[in-house]
Amino acid sequence: MDALLDLLNSRPLIDGEERDALDRQWARERGGDGSAAELQLLRQARDLLRDVVRGDSSPVALRPLLDGVRQVPEVSADGLNWEVETPPHARLAVGAVLDWAALEKDLPGRLRACANDECQLFLLDRSRANRARWCSMAACGNREKARRHYQRNH
């Protein structure tokens, strides 16, 4: 699930300018090969997943990312496991889509965009009350609280 959040948050705003953190090193640190094909597919997956999580697109938009992907049963002494078969350059992107699907099934509504309109990051709400709004209380949460305080007092 952390890899999904890393992917969604790989296009942050820094000093008001959007930066793309997806590069060969990013992919290699997560077990990819960093090839041009892999990075292109990761960018496509990131953009589609962002739109789906924000509610701007239907999950059906993710279908092209899963073309040619199969799950194959593996039986061992430990039980039944499902192995994902995908082209090597698509493994990280497919993994992100599968992580998103698992989150939607197990923790629906917990993955969401930061409530700060000036932020492009996402958060996974792990709180019991399911009321987290900010990607970071230290950054976005405090800024918003300070903004509201200023508006009330001026």
Residue pairs with C-beta under 8 A, 6 or more apart in sequence:
1 99
1 102
1 103
1 124
3 30
3 92
3 95
3 96
3 99
4 49
4 96
4 99
4 100
4 103
4 111
5 111
5 122
5 123
5 124
6 30
7 22
7 42
7 45
7 46
7 49
7 92
7 96
8 46
8 49
8 50
8 53
8 111
8 121
8 122
9 121
9 122
9 135
10 20
10 21
10 22
10 26
10 46
11 18
11 19
11 20
11 21
11 22
11 46
11 120
12 18
12 19
12 21
12 120
12 121
13 19
13 118
13 119
13 120
18 120
20 43
22 39
22 42
22 43
22 46
23 34
23 39
24 34
24 39
25 34
26 34
27 33
27 34
27 35
27 38
27 39
27 42
27 92
28 34
30 92
31 91
31 92
32 38
32 42
32 89
32 91
32 92
33 88
33 89
35 89
37 89
38 88
38 89
38 90
38 92
38 93
41 65
41 89
41 90
41 92
41 93
42 92
42 93
42 96
44 65
44 93
45 62
45 65
45 93
45 96
45 97
46 96
48 57
48 61
48 62
48 65
49 62
49 96
49 97
49 100
50 122
51 57
51 61
52 58
52 59
52 61
52 62
52 100
53 100
53 111
53 112
53 113
53 122
54 113
59 104
62 97
62 100
65 90
65 93
65 94
65 97
66 94
66 97
68 86
68 87
68 90
69 84
69 85
69 86
69 90
69 94
70 84
70 85
70 86
71 82
71 83
71 84
71 85
72 82
72 83
72 84
72 85
73 80
73 81
73 82
73 83
74 80
74 81
74 82
74 83
75 81
84 91
84 94
84 95
84 98
86 94
100 111
103 110
103 111
103 124
104 111
107 124
109 130
110 124
110 125
110 126
110 130
111 122
111 123
111 124
111 125
112 122
112 123
112 125
113 120
113 121
113 122
113 123
114 120
114 121
114 122
114 123
114 133
114 134
114 135
114 140
115 133
115 134
115 140
115 144
116 134
116 135
116 140
116 143
116 144
119 135
119 139
119 140
121 135
121 136
121 140
122 135
123 132
123 134
123 135
125 131
125 132
126 132
133 141
134 140
134 141
134 144
